[in-house]
Amino acid sequence: MSNYAIVSTKQELEKALERKIDMIIVTDPELARNIKNVKYASRAALTTAIAAIGVAATNFWNPVGWSAGFVGAVAGGSTIAAIVALGLGASLIWGIYNDYNIKAKGKITMPYGTEVEGEIILEKN
């Protein structure tokens, strides 16, 4: 385990994903819950959620954008909430979805002997 990060905020998660860290240990329960929602969403639900957020964000001034965003929100529900809560760009969301596997909650022993308990542990494929 030469390349790892311990994260407890979405900013730390974003940096770890951008650096393509091999193992990300998430210690914050709320952050872990949002990652699980994104990771376990179906590809169709995730695509719909990202598209709905994009349409709503780029067409906030237009009633057509509101309705498209609303339709996507109804279809994406908890996935949209998780994406918004994580506050990550689409490429990083897809990175979590495609590039990492979730290991269950558990303790990891660091190379220097300290144990860290993670709510979830993301391992790069």
Secondary structure by P-SEA (a helix, b strand, c coil): ccbbbbbccaaaaaaaaaacccbbbbccaaaaaaaaaaaaccaaaaaaaaaaaaaaaaccccaaaaaaaaaaaaacaaaaaaaaaacccaaaaaaaacccccccbbbbbcccbbbbbbcbbbbcc
